[in-house]
């Protein structure tokens, strides 16, 4: 197996791992927001937790879908 192929597979696995960890974080964050009284509570920043989890989930999806582009970027100076 070539280095780029292995890197592509490992990046996909990393993306799947990030997705799997992001889903419970989103659910926990949404429950925290609901428990704290919602988004309208003055001075509360509880909504940042589910928002950061959505960014984490989007990063995982990006890694899975664009793993070849990430691999090409990481190994741009390496010959086949």
N, C-alpha and C positions, 0 to 999 in steps of 0.2 A: 504494500500500500504506500502510495506517495505521501509526502509530507503535507501537501495542500489538501489531499483527500481526507487525511486524518484530522487536520485542523478544521475542515468543513464539518465533519461529523461531530467533533468535540464542541464546536461553536453551537451547533444545533442542540446538542445535549445541554449545554449551558443555558441556552434560551428556554428550553423546556423546563429546566429546573427553576429558572427565574419566574416563569409563568405559574408553575405549581406553588411557589412560595408567595406569589403576588395575589392569588385569588383569595386565600384566607385572610390576608392583610386587608384587602378591600372590604370583605364582609365584616371583619372586626372593626374597621374604621367607620363603616356605615352604622353599625350598632352603637358605637361610641357617640357618633353625632346624634343619633336618635335618642339615646339615653341622656345626653347633655341638654336636650331641649331643642335640637334642630340647628339650622344654619343661622337663624336670626338672633341668637343669644349674643348680647353685647360683650365684647372683650374675649370671646372664646375663639380659639383657633383650632378647635377639634376637627374642622373640615379639612385641615392640611394633611392629616394622616391618611384618609382615603384618597386624597388627591395625589399624594406621593406614591401611594400603592398603585394607582392607575398609571403613573409614569413608569413605575417598575414593570408593570404588566406590558405596557407598550414597548418597553425596551426588550423584554423577552420575546415578544411577537416579532419585533424587528430582527433580532438575532436569528430566529428560526427562518424567517422569510428571506433575509438578505445575507445568509451565512457565506455564500460564495463571494459576494462583494466585500464582506469583512475579511475573508481569507485572502482575496486578491490584494486588498489594502495592506494587510499585515505582511504578505510575502511578495510585495511588488518588486523588490530588488533581487529576488531569488529566481534562478532559472528553473525551468521544468526539469 
